Amino acid sequence: MSAISHNLQAVRDKIYAAANTAARAPENVNLLAVSKTWGADEVLEAARAGQRAFGENYEQEAVAKMAVVKAAQPELALEWHFIGPLQSNKTRSIAEHFDWVHSIDREKIARRLSDQRPAELPSLNVCIQVNISGEDSKSGVSPADVPALARAIAAMPHLKLRGLMAIPEPETNPEKQRIPFAQMKQLFDQLRAQGIELDTLSMGMTDDMGAAIAAGATIVRVGTAIFGQRQYHEK
């Protein structure tokens, strides 16, 4: 068993244990392998170990990687998620190549993605990024502004609003980790109660996925625990 295969199994075991502890069905928590900064070889290794969903932050790097993976194993039906900050000049490529976008935080970007999504592709699955910890340095919309943005996105013809995403302020204390995740779940439930159809809470990473799963995460985004420390940091 390769290192990545071994790591994937360890992460899946942790997800299973966390879900059971929270009295949740483990199959309702999906693993997104964050492959940003890693190459096509590592993605293929993870894919051969059964992983199908991969998260990327950098459009140019990701699109090149997708092409290499597709050429190497065209039979693999992989799902590509864009999880990084969105720039206006990158929306067309993202709309054309990705299956999901987790990081929408303004209507202008959502509208560009909808307008630029090729007609022959299914609607682009999207999540609204919420700045749940109120950090000045972090992307995301404030919780108070989420309902209006959600309604605007839900009306866009080539997008499918799936849910909410958050990257809370780092915290090592498990009890404190749960606070922003619980706030996200409360916001998610409030939107659903208002008639906005949502099924996804994308939250929790390598160091806090247990707390996120306990609060109701349906997607956890894990990179380091699968692939190891980043090979480099793109500016």
C-alpha positions in Angstrom: 0.0 0.0 0.0 1.4 3.4 -1.0 1.7 6.3 1.5 -1.2 8.2 -0.1 -3.4 5.0 0.0 -2.5 4.4 3.6 -3.2 8.1 4.5 -6.5 8.0 2.7 -7.6 5.0 4.6 -6.6 6.6 7.9 -8.6 9.8 7.1 -11.6 7.7 6.1 -11.4 5.8 9.4 -11.3 9.1 11.3 -14.4 10.4 9.4 -16.2 7.1 10.2 -15.3 7.4 13.9 -16.3 11.1 14.1 -19.6 10.4 12.4 -20.4 7.5 14.7 -19.5 9.5 17.8 -21.9 12.3 16.5 -24.6 9.7 15.8 -24.4 10.5 12.1 -24.3 8.2 9.1 -20.7 8.1 7.9 -21.8 8.0 4.3 -23.3 11.4 4.7 -19.8 12.9 5.2 -17.8 13.2 1.9 -14.1 13.6 1.7 -12.6 16.2 -0.6 -8.9 15.6 -1.1 -7.2 19.0 -1.4 -4.6 18.4 -4.0 -3.5 22.0 -4.6 0.3 22.3 -5.1 0.5 18.5 -5.7 1.0 17.0 -9.1 -1.0 14.8 -11.4 0.9 11.7 -10.1 -0.4 12.2 -6.6 -3.9 12.8 -7.8 -3.7 9.6 -9.8 -2.4 7.7 -6.9 -5.3 8.9 -4.7 -7.7 8.1 -7.5 -6.4 4.6 -7.8 -7.1 4.2 -4.1 -10.7 5.1 -4.6 -10.7 8.9 -4.1 -12.9 10.7 -6.6 -13.3 14.3 -5.4 -10.3 16.7 -5.5 -10.0 20.4 -4.4 -7.9 23.0 -6.1 -7.1 26.6 -5.3 -5.2 27.8 -8.4 -7.0 27.8 -11.7 -4.0 27.6 -14.0 -2.3 24.8 -12.0 -5.6 22.9 -11.7 -6.5 23.0 -15.4 -3.1 21.8 -16.4 -3.3 19.0 -13.9 -6.8 17.9 -15.1 -5.4 17.5 -18.6 -2.6 15.3 -17.5 -4.8 13.2 -15.3 -7.4 12.8 -18.1 -4.7 11.8 -20.6 -3.3 9.3 -18.2 -6.5 7.6 -17.2 -9.5 8.9 -19.3 -11.8 6.3 -17.8 -11.6 7.9 -14.3 -14.7 10.0 -13.5 -13.2 12.5 -11.2 -15.0 15.5 -9.6 -13.1 18.8 -9.4 -13.9 21.4 -6.8 -12.5 25.0 -6.9 -12.0 26.1 -3.3 -9.7 29.1 -3.6 -10.3 32.9 -3.9 -12.2 33.8 -7.1 -10.9 36.5 -9.4 -13.0 37.9 -12.2 -10.4 37.1 -14.9 -10.4 33.4 -13.9 -14.2 32.8 -13.9 -14.5 31.6 -17.5 -11.9 28.9 -17.1 -13.4 27.8 -13.8 -16.9 27.7 -15.2 -15.6 25.6 -18.1 -13.5 23.1 -16.1 -14.9 22.6 -12.6 -17.8 20.7 -11.2 -18.1 22.6 -8.0 -17.1 26.1 -6.7 -17.0 26.5 -2.9 -15.8 30.0 -2.5 -18.5 32.4 -3.9 -18.7 35.6 -1.8 -20.3 38.1 -4.1 -23.1 38.3 -6.6 -20.9 39.6 -9.5 -18.7 36.5 -9.5 -21.7 34.2 -9.3 -23.3 35.9 -12.2 -20.1 35.6 -14.3 -19.8 31.9 -13.5 -23.5 31.4 -14.5 -23.1 33.4 -17.8 -19.8 31.6 -18.7 -20.9 28.0 -17.9 -21.0 26.1 -21.1 -24.6 25.2 -22.1 -23.7 21.5 -22.7 -22.4 21.0 -19.1 -24.7 20.4 -16.1 -25.3 23.4 -13.8 -22.2 24.3 -11.8 -22.6 23.3 -8.1 -21.7 26.2 -5.8 -21.4 27.1 -2.2 -21.3 30.5 -0.5 -18.2 31.1 1.5 -19.1 32.6 4.9 -16.6 34.6 6.9 -17.9 33.0 10.1 -15.1 34.2 12.4 -15.2 37.8 11.1 -11.6 37.9 10.1 -10.5 41.0 8.1 -7.9 38.9 6.2 -10.3 36.2 5.1 -12.6 36.0 2.1 -16.3 35.3 2.6 -19.6 37.1 3.1 -20.8 38.1 6.6 -23.5 35.8 8.0 -26.1 38.6 7.8 -25.6 39.0 4.1 -25.9 35.3 3.2 -29.7 35.1 2.7 -29.8 37.8 0.0 -26.8 36.3 -1.8 -28.3 32.9 -1.6 -31.6 34.0 -3.2 -29.7 35.8 -6.0 -27.6 32.7 -6.8 -30.6 30.4 -6.6 -32.2 32.3 -9.4 -29.2 32.0 -11.8 -29.8 29.6 -14.6 -26.5 27.8 -14.9 -25.7 27.5 -11.2 -27.0 25.1 -8.6 -26.7 26.5 -5.0 -25.7 23.5 -2.8 -24.8 25.1 0.5 -22.3 27.0 2.6 -18.5 26.8 3.1 -16.3 28.2 5.8 -12.7 28.3 7.0 -12.9 29.4 10.6 -10.1 31.0 12.5 -7.5 28.3 13.5 -8.2 26.9 17.0 -6.5 23.9 18.7 -9.1 23.5 21.5 -11.8 21.0 20.3 -14.6 22.7 22.2 -13.7 26.1 20.8 -13.4 24.6 17.4 -17.1 23.6 17.5 -18.4 27.1 18.1 -18.0 28.5 14.5 -19.1 25.2 13.0 -22.3 25.2 15.2 -22.9 28.8 14.0 -22.6 27.6 10.4 -25.1 24.8 11.0 -27.5 27.2 12.5 -27.2 29.6 9.5 -27.7 26.6 7.2 -30.8 25.5 9.0 -32.2 29.1 9.0 -31.8 29.3 5.2 -33.5 25.9 4.7 -36.4 27.1 7.0 -36.7 30.1 4.7 -37.3 27.8 1.7 -33.8 27.9 0.2 -32.8 24.4 -0.9 -29.4 23.5 0.5 -27.8 20.1 1.2 -24.1 20.9 1.7 -22.0 22.2 4.5 -18.3 22.3 3.4 -16.3 22.8 6.5 -13.5 21.1 8.5 -9.9 20.4 7.5 -7.1 18.1 8.7 -6.9 19.6 12.2 -10.6 20.3 13.0 -12.6 17.9 10.9 -13.8 16.0 14.0 -15.5 19.1 15.4 -16.9 20.0 11.9 -18.4 16.5 11.5 -20.0 16.8 15.0 -21.6 20.0 14.0 -23.0 18.7 10.7 -20.4 19.0 8.0 -21.3 17.1 4.8 -17.9 17.7 3.1 -14.5 17.9 4.8 -11.6 19.3 2.9 -8.4 17.4 3.8 -5.0 17.9 2.2 -2.1 17.5 4.6 -3.3 14.3 6.2 -3.5 12.7 2.7 -0.6 14.2 0.7 1.7 15.5 3.4 3.2 19.0 3.8 2.8 21.2 0.8 5.5 21.1 -1.8 5.4 24.8 -2.5 3.2 27.8 -2.0 2.0 29.6 -5.2 1.7 33.4 -4.9 
